[in-house]
């Protein structure tokens, strides 16, 4: 196969059709889609003066595109959600340069799923056999300090581990549909105290005169997206500084990808006072951005957790990933799950130090996930025990 395969590096997905690219994608992950990634390019959220410079590695054989890596030259560590600032400091303290580095990821998107994109009949191992050796050789020649694959499927992380990459385990909190028939049925899985609390939180939102609307696909208007963008920028600037996405991105993704968008909008007195931006694909729902015009008690929980869970149950979604952070999710029925990333450092001494750190971190993280889930508010713990108060 390698002898019959042509490898190219392209700076933009405009050089590949959406139809061709999406044959490689993850059937459960909208962020792998041509439409999402190209929206980032066309809105200048990546490339140009940003720290994300795309260089998609594409392998083609006689049947067309065989596999690909969404690769970026990265000049800082922002927008990644796998935190390696201490590694950059270690490099600097030892007179080394950590940036630029190489990244295989979906920008600004801490979401599990395929990052080694390939046709259905191609394994991660086969794709890596073709793409990884020239990628590593080129990265070293260009002076990159390292290569990082973020938020992988576990299978992909294991394949990279067999090729010299070190695995990093972090965690998120994901809701799982246990064949629920309604939100009330879902609440039946909670211990009584937490079940009562969630009911009170939802009732408080209703009593405040707020109505939650679910809008998806072609029902979403430019005005809706204007509201979501204003909520997103307000939340982001208040918590983290400058937002990564601009208004043009929200406009383009509505035009290109509306069939995968789901908004939950909070309306009061004829106006939109809050909402969330979500994407869907296959049997998974992904919560991404949230905001509100002012503080309304429990509105965050309603728009970010309860209304999407109700929607997921009604529409048969199996998993709801509501974002990167966690304790509030865990207390509302989102168990802790491991996430996987893979890292290759070119400098020998730095690689040895970081691999020792990751070995200790993995042991701690696995135990933390286990201990966290044993204190779940859900009656059924990760060991399958049934408990109640």
BALOBA-1460 file (C-alpha; in Angstrom, 3 decimals):
// residues 389
<rec num="1" residu="x" x="0.000" y="0.000" z="0.000"/>
<rec num="2" residu="x" x="2.672" y="2.626" z="0.883"/>
<rec num="3" residu="x" x="4.207" y="2.263" z="-2.599"/>
<rec num="4" residu="x" x="0.866" y="3.048" z="-4.202"/>
<rec num="5" residu="x" x="0.016" y="5.945" z="-1.944"/>
<rec num="6" residu="x" x="0.625" y="9.630" z="-2.612"/>
<rec num="7" residu="x" x="0.992" y="11.982" z="0.360"/>
<rec num="8" residu="x" x="0.291" y="15.699" z="0.024"/>
<rec num="9" residu="x" x="0.187" y="18.617" z="2.466"/>
<rec num="10" residu="x" x="-2.467" y="21.233" z="1.859"/>
<rec num="11" residu="x" x="-3.013" y="24.544" z="3.681"/>
<rec num="12" residu="x" x="-6.783" y="24.700" z="3.200"/>
<rec num="13" residu="x" x="-9.761" y="22.403" z="2.851"/>
<rec num="14" residu="x" x="-10.847" y="24.500" z="-0.104"/>
<rec num="15" residu="x" x="-8.532" y="22.197" z="-2.070"/>
<rec num="16" residu="x" x="-10.665" y="19.147" z="-1.173"/>
<rec num="17" residu="x" x="-14.398" y="18.729" z="-1.703"/>
<rec num="18" residu="x" x="-16.673" y="18.258" z="1.300"/>
<rec num="19" residu="x" x="-17.904" y="14.993" z="-0.216"/>
<rec num="20" residu="x" x="-14.374" y="13.561" z="-0.416"/>
<rec num="21" residu="x" x="-13.275" y="14.765" z="3.028"/>
<rec num="22" residu="x" x="-16.392" y="13.639" z="4.867"/>
<rec num="23" residu="x" x="-15.868" y="10.059" z="3.700"/>
<rec num="24" residu="x" x="-12.958" y="10.023" z="6.170"/>
<rec num="25" residu="x" x="-14.819" y="11.548" z="9.073"/>
<rec num="26" residu="x" x="-16.151" y="10.319" z="12.346"/>
<rec num="27" residu="x" x="-19.823" y="9.257" z="12.033"/>
<rec num="28" residu="x" x="-20.424" y="10.469" z="15.592"/>
<rec num="29" residu="x" x="-18.378" y="13.683" z="15.551"/>
<rec num="30" residu="x" x="-19.490" y="16.820" z="13.638"/>
<rec num="31" residu="x" x="-16.167" y="18.575" z="14.318"/>
<rec num="32" residu="x" x="-14.397" y="16.264" z="11.861"/>
<rec num="33" residu="x" x="-16.650" y="17.519" z="9.073"/>
<rec num="34" residu="x" x="-15.374" y="19.622" z="6.196"/>
<rec num="35" residu="x" x="-18.116" y="22.160" z="6.926"/>
<rec num="36" residu="x" x="-16.957" y="22.791" z="10.490"/>
<rec num="37" residu="x" x="-13.236" y="22.950" z="9.755"/>
<rec num="38" residu="x" x="-13.687" y="25.097" z="6.665"/>
<rec num="39" residu="x" x="-15.912" y="27.506" z="8.619"/>
<rec num="40" residu="x" x="-12.940" y="28.088" z="10.923"/>
<rec num="41" residu="x" x="-10.730" y="28.793" z="7.903"/>
<rec num="42" residu="x" x="-13.146" y="31.051" z="6.030"/>
<rec num="43" residu="x" x="-13.823" y="33.136" z="9.145"/>
<rec num="44" residu="x" x="-10.054" y="33.510" z="9.809"/>
<rec num="45" residu="x" x="-10.378" y="31.868" z="13.209"/>
<rec num="46" residu="x" x="-7.415" y="29.719" z="12.107"/>
<rec num="47" residu="x" x="-4.549" y="30.657" z="9.807"/>
<rec num="48" residu="x" x="-3.389" y="34.193" z="9.122"/>
<rec num="49" residu="x" x="-2.366" y="36.010" z="12.279"/>
<rec num="50" residu="x" x="-3.719" y="33.330" z="14.603"/>
<rec num="51" residu="x" x="-1.549" y="30.742" z="16.356"/>
<rec num="52" residu="x" x="-3.279" y="27.893" z="14.451"/>
<rec num="53" residu="x" x="-1.725" y="27.323" z="11.012"/>
<rec num="54" residu="x" x="-3.401" y="24.417" z="9.186"/>
<rec num="55" residu="x" x="-1.478" y="21.898" z="7.128"/>
<rec num="56" residu="x" x="-3.683" y="18.913" z="6.373"/>
<rec num="57" residu="x" x="-1.755" y="15.736" z="5.601"/>
<rec num="58" residu="x" x="-3.613" y="13.666" z="3.033"/>
<rec num="59" residu="x" x="-2.850" y="10.173" z="1.709"/>
<rec num="60" residu="x" x="-4.405" y="9.100" z="-1.600"/>
<rec num="61" residu="x" x="-4.449" y="5.738" z="-3.322"/>
<rec num="62" residu="x" x="-6.103" y="4.451" z="-6.490"/>
<rec num="63" residu="x" x="-9.515" y="4.642" z="-4.786"/>
<rec num="64" residu="x" x="-9.186" y="8.279" z="-3.716"/>
<rec num="65" residu="x" x="-8.399" y="9.774" z="-0.307"/>
<rec num="66" residu="x" x="-7.197" y="6.981" z="1.948"/>
<rec num="67" residu="x" x="-6.588" y="8.860" z="5.225"/>
<rec num="68" residu="x" x="-5.738" y="12.260" z="6.621"/>
<rec num="69" residu="x" x="-4.500" y="14.133" z="9.688"/>
<rec num="70" residu="x" x="-5.923" y="17.581" z="10.571"/>
<rec num="71" residu="x" x="-2.496" y="18.993" z="11.456"/>
<rec num="72" residu="x" x="-1.649" y="22.475" z="12.717"/>
<rec num="73" residu="x" x="1.576" y="24.341" z="13.357"/>
<rec num="74" residu="x" x="0.948" y="25.849" z="16.776"/>
<rec num="75" residu="x" x="2.663" y="28.905" z="18.259"/>
<rec num="76" residu="x" x="1.141" y="28.855" z="21.739"/>
<rec num="77" residu="x" x="-1.037" y="26.482" z="23.787"/>
<rec num="78" residu="x" x="-4.308" y="28.404" z="23.795"/>
<rec num="79" residu="x" x="-7.551" y="26.837" z="22.602"/>
<rec num="80" residu="x" x="-6.337" y="23.264" z="23.141"/>
<rec num="81" residu="x" x="-7.736" y="22.255" z="26.584"/>
<rec num="82" residu="x" x="-4.917" y="19.790" z="27.192"/>
<rec num="83" residu="x" x="-2.714" y="21.960" z="29.332"/>
<rec num="84" residu="x" x="1.009" y="21.817" z="28.654"/>
<rec num="85" residu="x" x="2.141" y="25.249" z="29.858"/>
<rec num="86" residu="x" x="4.381" y="23.596" z="32.456"/>
<rec num="87" residu="x" x="6.095" y="21.695" z="29.630"/>
<rec num="88" residu="x" x="6.705" y="24.974" z="27.793"/>
<rec num="89" residu="x" x="8.171" y="26.440" z="31.007"/>
<rec num="90" residu="x" x="10.422" y="23.396" z="31.394"/>
<rec num="91" residu="x" x="11.749" y="23.929" z="27.862"/>
<rec num="92" residu="x" x="12.317" y="27.636" z="28.483"/>
<rec num="93" residu="x" x="14.138" y="27.064" z="31.775"/>
<rec num="94" residu="x" x="16.510" y="24.711" z="29.970"/>
<rec num="95" residu="x" x="17.226" y="27.063" z="27.085"/>
<rec num="96" residu="x" x="14.962" y="25.211" z="24.633"/>
<rec num="97" residu="x" x="12.103" y="26.372" z="22.407"/>
<rec num="98" residu="x" x="8.746" y="24.634" z="22.863"/>
<rec num="99" residu="x" x="7.041" y="26.629" z="20.095"/>
<rec num="100" residu="x" x="6.296" y="26.028" z="17.339"/>
<rec num="101" residu="x" x="4.922" y="22.564" z="17.957"/>
<rec num="102" residu="x" x="2.726" y="20.272" z="15.865"/>
<rec num="103" residu="x" x="-0.877" y="19.491" z="16.731"/>
<rec num="104" residu="x" x="-3.441" y="17.012" z="15.407"/>
<rec num="105" residu="x" x="-6.747" y="18.288" z="16.761"/>
<rec num="106" residu="x" x="-9.940" y="20.189" z="16.021"/>
<rec num="107" residu="x" x="-9.309" y="23.821" z="17.025"/>
<rec num="108" residu="x" x="-10.960" y="25.106" z="20.206"/>
<rec num="109" residu="x" x="-12.821" y="21.794" z="20.551"/>
<rec num="110" residu="x" x="-12.150" y="19.516" z="23.554"/>
<rec num="111" residu="x" x="-14.221" y="16.675" z="22.150"/>
<rec num="112" residu="x" x="-13.417" y="12.967" z="22.011"/>
<rec num="113" residu="x" x="-13.394" y="11.251" z="18.648"/>
<rec num="114" residu="x" x="-11.371" y="10.203" z="15.627"/>
<rec num="115" residu="x" x="-8.388" y="12.387" z="14.835"/>
<rec num="116" residu="x" x="-6.724" y="9.832" z="12.546"/>
<rec num="117" residu="x" x="-9.261" y="10.224" z="9.772"/>
<rec num="118" residu="x" x="-9.640" y="7.351" z="7.316"/>
<rec num="119" residu="x" x="-12.050" y="5.495" z="5.069"/>
<rec num="120" residu="x" x="-14.290" y="2.880" z="6.648"/>
<rec num="121" residu="x" x="-12.132" y="-0.018" z="5.487"/>
<rec num="122" residu="x" x="-8.880" y="1.556" z="6.783"/>
<rec num="123" residu="x" x="-7.674" y="1.053" z="10.365"/>
<rec num="124" residu="x" x="-5.881" y="3.612" z="12.505"/>
<rec num="125" residu="x" x="-2.800" y="1.387" z="12.293"/>
<rec num="126" residu="x" x="-2.832" y="1.421" z="8.475"/>
<rec num="127" residu="x" x="-3.310" y="5.185" z="8.329"/>
<rec num="128" residu="x" x="-0.463" y="5.787" z="10.774"/>
<rec num="129" residu="x" x="1.860" y="3.449" z="8.883"/>
<rec num="130" residu="x" x="1.477" y="5.729" z="5.877"/>
<rec num="131" residu="x" x="1.170" y="9.214" z="7.380"/>
<rec num="132" residu="x" x="3.150" y="9.194" z="10.620"/>
<rec num="133" residu="x" x="6.750" y="8.534" z="9.423"/>
<rec num="134" residu="x" x="6.830" y="11.457" z="6.939"/>
<rec num="135" residu="x" x="4.965" y="13.692" z="9.418"/>
<rec num="136" residu="x" x="7.565" y="13.063" z="12.137"/>
<rec num="137" residu="x" x="10.471" y="13.450" z="9.727"/>
<rec num="138" residu="x" x="9.118" y="16.710" z="8.348"/>
<rec num="139" residu="x" x="8.314" y="18.081" z="11.812"/>
<rec num="140" residu="x" x="11.834" y="17.420" z="13.009"/>
<rec num="141" residu="x" x="13.320" y="18.990" z="9.869"/>
<rec num="142" residu="x" x="11.180" y="22.100" z="10.346"/>
<rec num="143" residu="x" x="12.296" y="22.452" z="13.961"/>
<rec num="144" residu="x" x="9.038" y="21.611" z="15.740"/>
<rec num="145" residu="x" x="9.619" y="20.645" z="19.359"/>
<rec num="146" residu="x" x="6.935" y="17.981" z="19.475"/>
<rec num="147" residu="x" x="3.812" y="16.415" z="17.983"/>
<rec num="148" residu="x" x="0.562" y="16.150" z="19.959"/>
<rec num="149" residu="x" x="-2.673" y="14.298" z="19.136"/>
<rec num="150" residu="x" x="-5.519" y="15.607" z="21.316"/>
<rec num="151" residu="x" x="-8.819" y="14.023" z="22.462"/>
<rec num="152" residu="x" x="-8.368" y="10.718" z="20.674"/>
<rec num="153" residu="x" x="-10.321" y="7.520" z="20.649"/>
<rec num="154" residu="x" x="-8.601" y="5.076" z="23.003"/>
<rec num="155" residu="x" x="-7.796" y="2.791" z="20.050"/>
<rec num="156" residu="x" x="-5.920" y="5.641" z="18.364"/>
<rec num="157" residu="x" x="-3.961" y="6.447" z="21.517"/>
<rec num="158" residu="x" x="-2.897" y="2.805" z="21.843"/>
<rec num="159" residu="x" x="-1.794" y="2.732" z="18.192"/>
<rec num="160" residu="x" x="0.328" y="5.852" z="18.737"/>
<rec num="161" residu="x" x="1.729" y="4.414" z="21.960"/>
<rec num="162" residu="x" x="3.052" y="1.470" z="19.965"/>
<rec num="163" residu="x" x="4.880" y="4.015" z="17.794"/>
<rec num="164" residu="x" x="6.690" y="5.782" z="20.610"/>
<rec num="165" residu="x" x="4.110" y="8.340" z="21.725"/>
<rec num="166" residu="x" x="3.338" y="8.835" z="25.417"/>
<rec num="167" residu="x" x="-0.324" y="8.651" z="26.433"/>
<rec num="168" residu="x" x="-1.899" y="11.326" z="28.585"/>
<rec num="169" residu="x" x="-5.159" y="10.581" z="30.389"/>
<rec num="170" residu="x" x="-7.384" y="13.453" z="31.476"/>
<rec num="171" residu="x" x="-11.128" y="13.387" z="32.139"/>
<rec num="172" residu="x" x="-14.466" y="14.916" z="31.287"/>
<rec num="173" residu="x" x="-18.076" y="14.365" z="32.361"/>
<rec num="174" residu="x" x="-20.478" y="12.810" z="29.834"/>
<rec num="175" residu="x" x="-24.163" y="11.983" z="30.103"/>
<rec num="176" residu="x" x="-25.155" y="8.506" z="28.961"/>
<rec num="177" residu="x" x="-28.638" y="7.485" z="27.878"/>
<rec num="178" residu="x" x="-29.592" y="4.346" z="29.827"/>
<rec num="179" residu="x" x="-32.635" y="3.737" z="27.619"/>
<rec num="180" residu="x" x="-34.581" y="6.527" z="29.314"/>
<rec num="181" residu="x" x="-38.121" y="7.150" z="28.140"/>
<rec num="182" residu="x" x="-38.457" y="10.673" z="29.594"/>
<rec num="183" residu="x" x="-36.674" y="13.224" z="31.756"/>
<rec num="184" residu="x" x="-38.744" y="12.015" z="34.707"/>
<rec num="185" residu="x" x="-37.492" y="8.508" z="34.008"/>
<rec num="186" residu="x" x="-33.918" y="9.863" z="34.040"/>
<rec num="187" residu="x" x="-34.563" y="11.548" z="37.399"/>
<rec num="188" residu="x" x="-35.572" y="8.164" z="38.757"/>
<rec num="189" residu="x" x="-31.891" y="7.164" z="38.580"/>
<rec num="190" residu="x" x="-30.955" y="9.792" z="41.204"/>
<rec num="191" residu="x" x="-30.865" y="9.463" z="44.924"/>
<rec num="192" residu="x" x="-33.867" y="11.241" z="46.413"/>
<rec num="193" residu="x" x="-32.160" y="14.415" z="47.692"/>
<rec num="194" residu="x" x="-30.591" y="15.278" z="44.344"/>
<rec num="195" residu="x" x="-33.775" y="14.330" z="42.454"/>
<rec num="196" residu="x" x="-35.766" y="16.858" z="44.520"/>
<rec num="197" residu="x" x="-33.105" y="19.522" z="43.998"/>
<rec num="198" residu="x" x="-33.138" y="19.175" z="40.196"/>
<rec num="199" residu="x" x="-36.934" y="19.422" z="40.121"/>
<rec num="200" residu="x" x="-36.757" y="22.629" z="42.187"/>
<rec num="201" residu="x" x="-34.131" y="24.114" z="39.878"/>
<rec num="202" residu="x" x="-36.267" y="23.491" z="36.797"/>
<rec num="203" residu="x" x="-39.363" y="24.840" z="38.527"/>
<rec num="204" residu="x" x="-37.515" y="28.027" z="39.535"/>
<rec num="205" residu="x" x="-36.715" y="28.743" z="35.877"/>
<rec num="206" residu="x" x="-40.345" y="28.267" z="34.865"/>
<rec num="207" residu="x" x="-41.617" y="30.456" z="37.693"/>
<rec num="208" residu="x" x="-39.323" y="33.271" z="36.558"/>
<rec num="209" residu="x" x="-41.342" y="33.508" z="33.334"/>
<rec num="210" residu="x" x="-38.633" y="32.028" z="31.126"/>
<rec num="211" residu="x" x="-39.566" y="29.708" z="28.282"/>
<rec num="212" residu="x" x="-36.975" y="27.401" z="26.682"/>
<rec num="213" residu="x" x="-37.192" y="26.978" z="22.924"/>
<rec num="214" residu="x" x="-35.322" y="24.307" z="20.978"/>
<rec num="215" residu="x" x="-34.441" y="25.398" z="17.439"/>
<rec num="216" residu="x" x="-32.526" y="23.294" z="14.961"/>
<rec num="217" residu="x" x="-31.671" y="23.138" z="11.305"/>
<rec num="218" residu="x" x="-33.428" y="25.573" z="9.010"/>
<rec num="219" residu="x" x="-35.549" y="26.931" z="11.866"/>
<rec num="220" residu="x" x="-32.464" y="28.752" z="13.190"/>
<rec num="221" residu="x" x="-32.331" y="32.377" z="12.025"/>
<rec num="222" residu="x" x="-29.536" y="34.924" z="11.681"/>
<rec num="223" residu="x" x="-31.106" y="36.756" z="14.624"/>
<rec num="224" residu="x" x="-30.815" y="33.601" z="16.748"/>
<rec num="225" residu="x" x="-27.140" y="33.335" z="15.861"/>
<rec num="226" residu="x" x="-26.623" y="37.008" z="16.694"/>
<rec num="227" residu="x" x="-28.014" y="36.293" z="20.153"/>
<rec num="228" residu="x" x="-25.830" y="33.207" z="20.606"/>
<rec num="229" residu="x" x="-22.742" y="35.113" z="19.489"/>
<rec num="230" residu="x" x="-23.385" y="37.955" z="21.923"/>
<rec num="231" residu="x" x="-23.890" y="35.473" z="24.784"/>
<rec num="232" residu="x" x="-20.739" y="33.577" z="23.779"/>
<rec num="233" residu="x" x="-18.535" y="36.687" z="23.648"/>
<rec num="234" residu="x" x="-19.862" y="38.014" z="26.958"/>
<rec num="235" residu="x" x="-19.237" y="34.725" z="28.760"/>
<rec num="236" residu="x" x="-15.838" y="34.238" z="27.203"/>
<rec num="237" residu="x" x="-14.561" y="37.755" z="27.860"/>
<rec num="238" residu="x" x="-15.799" y="37.583" z="31.453"/>
<rec num="239" residu="x" x="-14.131" y="34.237" z="32.222"/>
<rec num="240" residu="x" x="-11.189" y="33.726" z="29.885"/>
<rec num="241" residu="x" x="-10.411" y="36.893" z="27.919"/>
<rec num="242" residu="x" x="-10.666" y="37.263" z="24.157"/>
<rec num="243" residu="x" x="-12.971" y="34.711" z="22.482"/>
<rec num="244" residu="x" x="-11.527" y="32.388" z="19.841"/>
<rec num="245" residu="x" x="-14.485" y="32.577" z="17.459"/>
<rec num="246" residu="x" x="-15.828" y="35.628" z="15.627"/>
<rec num="247" residu="x" x="-19.245" y="36.591" z="14.316"/>
<rec num="248" residu="x" x="-18.283" y="35.514" z="10.791"/>
<rec num="249" residu="x" x="-17.755" y="31.936" z="11.996"/>
<rec num="250" residu="x" x="-21.303" y="31.762" z="13.377"/>
<rec num="251" residu="x" x="-22.668" y="33.173" z="10.115"/>
<rec num="252" residu="x" x="-20.760" y="30.705" z="7.932"/>
<rec num="253" residu="x" x="-21.513" y="27.639" z="10.031"/>
<rec num="254" residu="x" x="-25.222" y="28.474" z="9.914"/>
<rec num="255" residu="x" x="-25.001" y="28.596" z="6.109"/>
<rec num="256" residu="x" x="-22.898" y="25.444" z="5.728"/>
<rec num="257" residu="x" x="-23.867" y="23.216" z="8.644"/>
<rec num="258" residu="x" x="-27.347" y="24.150" z="9.858"/>
<rec num="259" residu="x" x="-28.548" y="20.535" z="9.718"/>
<rec num="260" residu="x" x="-26.164" y="19.717" z="12.585"/>
<rec num="261" residu="x" x="-26.950" y="22.726" z="14.795"/>
<rec num="262" residu="x" x="-29.237" y="22.708" z="17.853"/>
<rec num="263" residu="x" x="-29.928" y="25.855" z="19.884"/>
<rec num="264" residu="x" x="-31.678" y="26.078" z="23.245"/>
<rec num="265" residu="x" x="-32.913" y="29.637" z="23.646"/>
<rec num="266" residu="x" x="-34.332" y="31.178" z="26.815"/>
<rec num="267" residu="x" x="-37.094" y="33.698" z="26.112"/>
<rec num="268" residu="x" x="-38.624" y="36.163" z="28.555"/>
<rec num="269" residu="x" x="-40.972" y="39.088" z="27.901"/>
<rec num="270" residu="x" x="-40.579" y="38.709" z="24.144"/>
<rec num="271" residu="x" x="-36.777" y="38.745" z="24.123"/>
<rec num="272" residu="x" x="-33.989" y="36.171" z="24.138"/>
<rec num="273" residu="x" x="-32.158" y="36.329" z="27.470"/>
<rec num="274" residu="x" x="-29.865" y="33.306" z="27.205"/>
<rec num="275" residu="x" x="-29.033" y="30.204" z="25.259"/>
<rec num="276" residu="x" x="-26.666" y="27.452" z="24.203"/>
<rec num="277" residu="x" x="-25.087" y="26.441" z="20.899"/>
<rec num="278" residu="x" x="-24.919" y="22.682" z="20.334"/>
<rec num="279" residu="x" x="-23.998" y="20.320" z="17.510"/>
<rec num="280" residu="x" x="-25.227" y="16.812" z="16.778"/>
<rec num="281" residu="x" x="-24.120" y="13.900" z="14.643"/>
<rec num="282" residu="x" x="-25.035" y="10.229" z="14.682"/>
<rec num="283" residu="x" x="-26.116" y="9.314" z="18.200"/>
<rec num="284" residu="x" x="-24.155" y="12.055" z="19.981"/>
<rec num="285" residu="x" x="-25.050" y="15.577" z="21.075"/>
<rec num="286" residu="x" x="-22.366" y="18.140" z="21.929"/>
<rec num="287" residu="x" x="-22.883" y="21.244" z="24.054"/>
<rec num="288" residu="x" x="-20.451" y="24.022" z="23.130"/>
<rec num="289" residu="x" x="-21.228" y="27.663" z="24.017"/>
<rec num="290" residu="x" x="-23.452" y="29.273" z="26.623"/>
<rec num="291" residu="x" x="-24.347" y="32.737" z="27.817"/>
<rec num="292" residu="x" x="-27.092" y="35.004" z="29.108"/>
<rec num="293" residu="x" x="-27.852" y="38.722" z="29.170"/>
<rec num="294" residu="x" x="-28.010" y="38.758" z="32.988"/>
<rec num="295" residu="x" x="-28.149" y="36.329" z="35.884"/>
<rec num="296" residu="x" x="-31.233" y="34.128" z="36.190"/>
<rec num="297" residu="x" x="-31.103" y="31.433" z="38.896"/>
<rec num="298" residu="x" x="-30.493" y="27.951" z="37.456"/>
<rec num="299" residu="x" x="-30.877" y="29.088" z="33.836"/>
<rec num="300" residu="x" x="-27.377" y="27.819" z="33.105"/>
<rec num="301" residu="x" x="-28.325" y="24.322" z="34.283"/>
<rec num="302" residu="x" x="-31.568" y="24.393" z="32.305"/>
<rec num="303" residu="x" x="-30.018" y="25.478" z="28.992"/>
<rec num="304" residu="x" x="-26.762" y="23.536" z="29.298"/>
<rec num="305" residu="x" x="-27.926" y="20.285" z="30.928"/>
<rec num="306" residu="x" x="-31.624" y="19.682" z="31.492"/>
<rec num="307" residu="x" x="-33.145" y="20.859" z="28.187"/>
<rec num="308" residu="x" x="-30.437" y="19.108" z="26.102"/>
<rec num="309" residu="x" x="-30.866" y="15.892" z="28.114"/>
<rec num="310" residu="x" x="-34.609" y="16.045" z="27.533"/>
<rec num="311" residu="x" x="-33.938" y="16.582" z="23.814"/>
<rec num="312" residu="x" x="-31.425" y="13.704" z="23.750"/>
<rec num="313" residu="x" x="-33.905" y="11.309" z="25.349"/>
<rec num="314" residu="x" x="-36.705" y="12.333" z="22.992"/>
<rec num="315" residu="x" x="-34.491" y="11.919" z="19.912"/>
<rec num="316" residu="x" x="-32.633" y="8.765" z="20.917"/>
<rec num="317" residu="x" x="-29.147" y="10.214" z="21.403"/>
<rec num="318" residu="x" x="-26.847" y="7.903" z="23.338"/>
<rec num="319" residu="x" x="-24.224" y="10.363" z="24.590"/>
<rec num="320" residu="x" x="-24.333" y="14.051" z="25.500"/>
<rec num="321" residu="x" x="-20.988" y="15.792" z="25.934"/>
<rec num="322" residu="x" x="-21.673" y="19.131" z="27.569"/>
<rec num="323" residu="x" x="-18.199" y="20.676" z="27.484"/>
<rec num="324" residu="x" x="-14.829" y="20.520" z="29.171"/>
<rec num="325" residu="x" x="-15.433" y="21.469" z="32.804"/>
<rec num="326" residu="x" x="-17.120" y="19.405" z="35.334"/>
<rec num="327" residu="x" x="-18.242" y="19.359" z="38.947"/>
<rec num="328" residu="x" x="-21.649" y="20.876" z="38.200"/>
<rec num="329" residu="x" x="-22.172" y="18.281" z="35.467"/>
<rec num="330" residu="x" x="-21.157" y="15.390" z="37.719"/>
<rec num="331" residu="x" x="-23.727" y="16.404" z="40.343"/>
<rec num="332" residu="x" x="-26.410" y="16.368" z="37.645"/>
<rec num="333" residu="x" x="-25.871" y="12.896" z="36.247"/>
<rec num="334" residu="x" x="-22.707" y="13.154" z="34.150"/>
<rec num="335" residu="x" x="-20.182" y="10.466" z="35.232"/>
<rec num="336" residu="x" x="-16.447" y="11.036" z="34.830"/>
<rec num="337" residu="x" x="-14.878" y="9.394" z="31.774"/>
<rec num="338" residu="x" x="-11.244" y="9.258" z="30.626"/>
<rec num="339" residu="x" x="-9.995" y="11.260" z="27.654"/>
<rec num="340" residu="x" x="-6.839" y="10.364" z="25.747"/>
<rec num="341" residu="x" x="-4.071" y="12.376" z="24.124"/>
<rec num="342" residu="x" x="-0.721" y="11.299" z="22.678"/>
<rec num="343" residu="x" x="2.587" y="13.175" z="22.767"/>
<rec num="344" residu="x" x="5.969" y="12.808" z="21.091"/>
<rec num="345" residu="x" x="8.818" y="15.099" z="22.218"/>
<rec num="346" residu="x" x="11.869" y="15.254" z="19.952"/>
<rec num="347" residu="x" x="14.394" y="16.349" z="22.584"/>
<rec num="348" residu="x" x="15.572" y="13.194" z="24.400"/>
<rec num="349" residu="x" x="15.993" y="14.602" z="27.911"/>
<rec num="350" residu="x" x="12.751" y="16.569" z="27.764"/>
<rec num="351" residu="x" x="10.936" y="13.502" z="26.431"/>
<rec num="352" residu="x" x="12.212" y="11.364" z="29.307"/>
<rec num="353" residu="x" x="11.134" y="13.932" z="31.900"/>
<rec num="354" residu="x" x="7.666" y="14.420" z="30.403"/>
<rec num="355" residu="x" x="7.108" y="10.670" z="30.028"/>
<rec num="356" residu="x" x="7.909" y="10.157" z="33.728"/>
<rec num="357" residu="x" x="5.463" y="12.911" z="34.598"/>
<rec num="358" residu="x" x="2.755" y="11.344" z="32.416"/>
<rec num="359" residu="x" x="3.260" y="7.904" z="33.927"/>
<rec num="360" residu="x" x="2.553" y="9.272" z="37.418"/>
<rec num="361" residu="x" x="-0.292" y="11.446" z="36.165"/>
<rec num="362" residu="x" x="-2.013" y="8.467" z="34.479"/>
<rec num="363" residu="x" x="-2.033" y="6.473" z="37.714"/>
<rec num="364" residu="x" x="-3.452" y="9.422" z="39.645"/>
<rec num="365" residu="x" x="-6.073" y="10.216" z="36.988"/>
<rec num="366" residu="x" x="-7.359" y="6.646" z="36.711"/>
<rec num="367" residu="x" x="-7.782" y="6.444" z="40.478"/>
<rec num="368" residu="x" x="-9.427" y="9.864" z="40.601"/>
<rec num="369" residu="x" x="-11.977" y="8.863" z="37.945"/>
<rec num="370" residu="x" x="-12.789" y="5.671" z="39.842"/>
<rec num="371" residu="x" x="-13.151" y="7.452" z="43.186"/>
<rec num="372" residu="x" x="-15.229" y="10.250" z="41.678"/>
<rec num="373" residu="x" x="-17.755" y="7.891" z="40.134"/>
<rec num="374" residu="x" x="-18.129" y="5.969" z="43.396"/>
<rec num="375" residu="x" x="-19.595" y="9.160" z="44.900"/>
<rec num="376" residu="x" x="-22.059" y="9.653" z="42.035"/>
<rec num="377" residu="x" x="-25.514" y="11.078" z="42.818"/>
<rec num="378" residu="x" x="-26.861" y="8.361" z="40.542"/>
<rec num="379" residu="x" x="-28.059" y="5.229" z="42.341"/>
<rec num="380" residu="x" x="-26.131" y="2.960" z="40.000"/>
<rec num="381" residu="x" x="-22.388" y="3.388" z="40.515"/>
<rec num="382" residu="x" x="-19.683" y="2.438" z="38.023"/>
<rec num="383" residu="x" x="-19.484" y="-0.986" z="39.711"/>
<rec num="384" residu="x" x="-23.147" y="-1.583" z="38.989"/>
<rec num="385" residu="x" x="-24.198" y="-1.361" z="42.641"/>
<rec num="386" residu="x" x="-27.705" y="-0.139" z="43.389"/>
<rec num="387" residu="x" x="-27.939" y="2.270" z="46.303"/>
<rec num="388" residu="x" x="-30.450" y="4.814" z="47.577"/>
<rec num="389" residu="x" x="-30.969" y="7.025" z="50.568"/>
